[in-house]
Structures are given as structure tokens and as C-alpha cells.
Amino acid sequence: MKDRTACFTGHRYQALSCLNLTDEEIDVRMYHLAQHAIRHLHEKYGITRFISGMAIGFDQAAAEAVLDYKISYPEIELISARPFPSQHIKWPQHLRDRYFKILGEADDIVDVNSDPYAAWKMHARNAWMVDNSSVLIEFLLPDVTIGGTFSCHTYAVRKGLAIYNINPITQESTFTRNSPE
């Protein structure tokens, strides 16, 4: 199943302040670009399983895009990979509501670790997603070399995943096949 699976990683709203857009406008951009990636990977490469880490920002917009795409293509699956069950605990109510709506429609929920919170559990979740995928769909700003999204990218390259990169600024995407270093 790994060869037919892609996972998502991407920035949260704060990291995208350089776009000079509201969070809602960023959300729309992320959703549409994720939708394009999902369609492309499904039609051209037979990807039918998508894993979201359920973080605020790109992860959730991409998960919603999968769920909407799934309406027309019921073979599509959404796996919600949480770093730990209480991932949402400190979020504002409107983001919790969105989170639980996605979880309610997901085909499976995987808790990579148990509670409580620990920063390393986000990295463990990312590693689990990469280890169970053949493609990483990333919403990664150019020239970013720190943070969880870049760390996930680096791990995916090291593991030999194909990378579907979406540039948040230009909105262009590139697809690169990699081999393990």
C-alpha cells in the first residue's frame, strides 16, 4: 500500500505572513493547490491513500481537499496521523471544530504516540507518515531550512520519497523522484 500512498507537510499560517494574505485567503490557496496535487497524483500515479498530520494550516486544508475529492472517487482514503491524541488541546475553538470534522470523516485515525504533549512527537509523527508513503506533498517556502516542514522534507529525501513541492509564493508545483542518499 505504501507505493499508492502520499503524505502532506506544510507551513502553518504564521510562517506564511510573507504572502500578505489573511488566514482565510491562505487557506483557500492551500486547499486548491492541494486539490490539484491530489488529482495529479491520483490520475497519473495511482495514489489512492493520503496521510495528513492534522496540524493547523496546510495539513488540514489538504485533508479537506482529500475528503472533497473522495466524493467523486470513493477509492480515495484519508488517514489522519496524530502525533498524540490531545494534539488539539490548546487550539482556538474554531480550529478544534474543523479538526474534529476532518477526524469524523477520515477513513482511519492513527495516534503515533500517546499523550501528553512533547515536541519530539511531531517529528515522530512526520517520520511515521514518510515511512508509510512513497510521495511527500509539501507546501514549503523556498529557502526555508529550519522547522518541522523542512525537517520532514529532509527525512523524505533521505528515505527516497518522490517529492511533490508546491511553492506557496508562485503557486507552481514540481514533482521530483528521489533515491535514498
N, C-alpha and C positions, 0 to 999 in steps of 0.2 A: 504493500500500500504506500510505502514511503515514496516510490517513484511517481505516484499520482497525487502527491501532497505538497502544498506550498504553505509557508507561514509568513506572517506580517511583522514588520517592525517599523517604527516611525516616531517622529517627534510629537511632543505634547504642544499645546497652544503657545506656552511661554517661549519656547525655543524658536517659534515661527514669527516672532514680533517683527522681524525684518521684512515681512511681506506687507506690512501696513494694512492688514485686513482685520476685521472683527473675528472673534472666535467662530461665529456662525458662518461667515464667509470662508474661513479656513476649513471648517467642517464640510461645506459644500464642495470645495475644491478637492479635499481628501477623498470624499465619497465618490465623486465622479472619476477621479484618477484611479482609485482602487477598483471601481467597477470596470474600467477599461482594461486594467491588468487581469482581472478575473476572467473576463470574456476572452481575452487574447490567450491566456494560458490554458483555458478550458478548450477552446476551439482548435488551437494549434498543437498543444502538447498533451491533451487529455487529462489535465489536472482536474480532479473532482473533489478533493478534500482540502479544506483551508483551515489553518490554525491561527486564532487570534489570541494574543496575550492579555487582552481585555483592559489594557491601560487607557487612561484618558487620552484623547487625541486620535492619531491615525489608527490605532488598534481597533477602537470602537467604530469609527467611520467605516473601516474596511469590513468589519464584522457585519455591519448593517448592509453594506453593498453585497456581501455574500448571501445574506438572507433574502434580499430582494431578487438577486439573480436566481436563487434557488426556486423561486415561484415558477419560473419558466423551465427550469432544468432540475427536476426533483432528484437527480442522481448526485447533486452537489451536497456536500456536508460541511457544516461549520463545527469545529471543535474549539471550545473555549478553554484555554490553558491558563489557569490562575496560579500566580506564584505561591499563594496561600489563601485559604477560604475568606479571610476578612480583608481582602485587598481593598475593598470599597469603604472601609470604616470611617475614614477621615474626609471623604469627598462631600461636596455640597449635595443636597437632596436631588436636584435635577439630574446630576450626573449618576447618582445611585439609581434613580428611576430608569435611566437609559441602560445602565449596566444590567439591571435585573430583567429588563425587557429582552435584551440580547440573550442573556443566560436562559431565559424561558423558552426561547426559540432555537437554541443551539441543539445540535444532534448529540453532543456529549460535552461534559464538563470534566476537566482533568485538574485536580489540585496537585501541583508538582511537589509542594511541601505542605506541612501542617502549620497552623498558627503557632506563635504570633509573628508579627512583622519582623523582618530582618532584611537589610538592604541586599545581602548576597542572594536572597531568594528570588529577586528579579533576574539576576544573572543565571541562576539555576533554571528558571522558567524559560529564559531565552535559549539556553543550551538544550533543554528538552525539546523545544519547538524545532530547532535546527536539526537535532539528532533524529527527528521523526519526519523530516521533509527532504525534498530534492530541490526545491526552489525557495529562495527568500525574496519576498516582495518588500522593498524598503522605500520609505519616504524620507530620504536623507539629504539634508542640505549639503551642497558642495563645500569642501574644505573643512568639514567638521571632523575632528579627530579625537573627541572625548565624548563620554556619556554612554548611556545604555544602548542607544540605537547604533552608534558606531561600534561598540563592543560586540553587539550581535552580528553586525556586518563582518567584522574581523573574524569572528568564530566561524561564520558561514563560509567565508572564503577559505579558511584553513581546512574546513571539512569538505570542501569541494562542491558546495551547492552552486547551482546556477543562481545568478542574481538578476532580478528584475528591479532596476533602480528607477525611481520616479524622482525627478528633480523638483522640489517644491516651488522654486522660483520660476524656472522656464516652463514647467509642467511637461517637459519632454521625458520620455522613458527610453531606457536601453536594456537589452537583455544580453547577459554575458554568461557563457558557460565556463565553469572553473574546474580545475582538477586540484586535489589536495596538494598542499605545499610539502 
